[in-house]
Amino acid sequence: MINKEILVKKIEKLPSNLLKEVADFIDFIEFKEKKNNITLISEKSLAKDWLKPEEEEAWIDL
């Protein structure tokens, strides 16, 4: 299992030219997590429209 201390040690060993790449990857992971949370949060409110009979009819051929 990995924890924050292990990650910090790994980051500290990296050459400074790779730190930007690590920071970018962390930003990407945070963005992806926020996007997933927004999708899950909005699912209930969007389901009201998704479950309408006219929606079923509109998508029946796909």
C-alpha positions in Angstrom: 0.0 0.0 0.0 1.2 3.5 -0.8 0.7 6.5 1.4 1.5 10.2 1.3 4.9 9.8 2.9 6.0 7.3 0.3 4.8 9.6 -2.5 6.7 12.5 -1.0 9.9 10.5 -0.8 9.5 9.5 -4.4 8.9 13.1 -5.5 11.9 14.3 -3.5 14.1 11.8 -5.4 12.9 13.1 -8.8 15.1 15.5 -10.9 13.6 19.0 -10.8 12.9 18.9 -14.5 10.2 16.2 -13.9 8.4 18.1 -11.2 6.2 20.0 -13.7 5.1 16.7 -15.2 4.2 15.4 -11.8 2.2 18.5 -10.9 0.4 18.4 -14.3 -0.6 14.8 -13.6 -1.9 15.6 -10.2 -3.9 18.4 -11.7 -5.3 16.0 -14.3 -6.3 13.5 -11.6 -8.0 16.3 -9.5 -9.9 17.5 -12.6 -11.0 14.0 -13.5 -12.3 13.4 -9.9 -14.2 16.7 -9.9 -15.7 15.9 -13.3 -16.9 12.5 -12.1 -18.4 14.0 -8.9 -20.3 16.6 -11.0 -21.6 13.8 -13.2 -22.8 11.8 -10.3 -24.3 14.8 -8.5 -26.2 15.9 -11.6 -27.4 12.4 -12.5 -30.5 12.5 -10.2 -31.7 15.8 -11.6 -31.1 14.8 -15.2 -32.8 11.5 -14.7 -36.1 13.3 -14.5 -35.8 14.2 -18.2 -34.1 10.9 -19.2 -37.0 8.9 -17.9 -39.8 10.7 -19.8 -41.6 8.6 -22.4 -40.8 11.1 -25.2 -37.1 10.6 -24.5 -37.4 6.9 -24.8 -39.2 7.4 -28.1 -36.6 9.8 -29.4 -33.8 7.4 -28.8 -35.5 4.1 -29.7 -33.7 3.8 -33.1 -30.2 4.2 -31.7 
